[in-house]
């Protein structure tokens, strides 16, 4: 960050007056005993990590406006053995990010390779925090990060290790997720990963623009789907819909189109708030993007979900030859960046590229 933009120079002695990383433990409600980290970028962008839930991101705000959707469930302790059927939903707090995988993404299934519940196990495992770096305004080293290890392990496998670093720079409204997945077993291991990124009110409101670019199809291939059909403006958020009560939802599977820098970008823009929320990812790492729309009353949410595969499950990916099989010791790297756009020209460019 340029010195001229460091408005605190000569006026602040303690970095916590501006921002940084603060860890704590919740002491009430369903999340009692859960470790969290509150991160303040010092640029109006704040977010909360749930360290006991794969370092996933719960609440997030910019300039006092909420960005993420929080489910009725909210924050709960890890439940690593909640792997039957759709039990995953009983611990799905929503939040800005819920990680799905690491070996299965999709509905529950049971085959010769084992039994797998909805969206896998990783989000129900706590992180072992191995590093926290605070920004230092005295030396001018403004980078901050927190790193943890999350394991999806079982005797005889799969044994996958997620090394996750979430970082930022003091004074800039963005965060970067850097993930490394390693097969730490002595046999080949299946691998699937989906970043379930959930947006809520007031960022999501009637007229908010859902921004992505790519070829798409409705999840079940239905050209007359009530949301994802060519005659419907499915990139503008509607009012709450009775049809989306309970399990009502509609989903599109997208093959995102990279921009000139070989990166894909997607996000939301609510004109009434004056800023856009953008995420950037590499389609070589994450070749799929899912748009989940669930407009139920008091369950009003849309998600944009980069992933290695569409959420059709490990069995289907194995059958169609798209399942990643990691050799012992093999690693995969992933990077996902979230940032806030406030400059009108940059917002317009983002909108124009993703209509």
Residue, then its C-alpha position, 0 to 999 in steps of 0.5 A: x500500500x502506498x505511503x500516501x494512502x496510509x492516512x494513519x501515519x503519525x497518528x496511530x501507535x497501536x495497530x489494533x486501532x485500525x485492524x488486524x486479527x483477533x481470536x476468541x471463543x464464543x461463550x453462548x448459544x449454539x456456538x458455545x465453545x467454538x473458536x473464531x477469529x475476527x478480522x478487520x481489514x481497516x478498510x471497512x471490510x470485516x469478517x469472521x472465521x470459524x476456526x473450528x469449522x475448517x476456518x470457514x467464513x461466517x459473517x462479513x460486512x462492508x461499511x456496515x452492510x451485511x454481505x453473507x447469508x446466515x442460516x437459522x442454524x448459525x454457528x455450531x461446534x464441529x460434528x465430524x461424524x455427521x455424514x449420513x444422508x442430508x445431516x450436513x444441513x443440520x450444521x450448515x450455518x451458511x456464512x460467506x463460505x462453507x467448504x464442501x469436500x474434500x473427497x465428495x461434493x453433492x448429494x448423499x450416496x452409497x457404493x462400493x467405495x463407501x458411504x458419503x453424506x451431503x457435501x462431504x466432511x471437511x466443513x465439520x472438522x476443526x483447524x489446527x492453527x499453526x501461524x498468525x501474522x499481524x500487520x505492523x504499522x511501525x515497519x510498514x509490513x501491512x500483510x496479515x494472515x492466519x494459517x491452519x491445518x484441517x484433516x479429512x482422515x480415516x483409518x485406511x483412508x481417505x486421508x486428505x490434509x487441507x492447509x489453508x491460509x487466509x490473508x489480506x493487507x491492512x487498509x485494503x478491502x479484500x481477502x485471499x484464500x490459499x488452499x493446498x490439499x495433500x493426499x497424506x495416505x499411502x494409497x490413491x485418494x479421490x478429491x473434490x472441492x467446492x467453495x459454497x459462497x453464500x450471499x444475503x441481505x442487504x447485499x442481496x435484495x430485489x434488483x441486485x445483479x448476479x454477475x458471472x460470464x460463461x455457458x450454463x445449463x439448468x441442473x437437471x437440463x430442464x429448458x423450462x425451469x422456473x428460474x433458469x430459462x432463456x426467457x427469464x432474467x435470472x441474473x436479477x434477484x427477485x422478491x421472496x418466492x413462495x415456490x422456494x419455501x422449504x426445499x424449493x431452489x433452482x440451480x445452474x451449472x456454469x462453465x465460466x469464461x476466463x478474462x484476458x488475464x486467464x482469471x474468472x470473476x463473479x459476484x454481486x452488485x447492489x446499485x443502492x449500496x454503491x459497491x460491488x462484491x467480487x470474487x476471482x479464481x482460476x478456471x484451471x484450478x476450479x473449472x466449474x461455477x454453480x449458481x444456487x438461488x433459494x428465495x424462500x421467505x426469511x431464507x433469502x439467499x443466492x450462492x456462487x460456488x467455484x469448484x473442481x466438479x459440479x455437485x453431482x457426487x463422487x460416484x458420477x464423477x468417477x463414472x464420467x472420468x472427471x474425478x480427481x485421484x490424488x497419488x500418495x503425496x500429491x498436492x493440489x493448489x487453489x486460490x480464491x480472492x474476494x474484494x470490494x469495488x467502490x470505484x464507479x468505473x471499475x464497477x461498471x467494467x465488472x458489470x459489463x464483463x459479466x452481464 
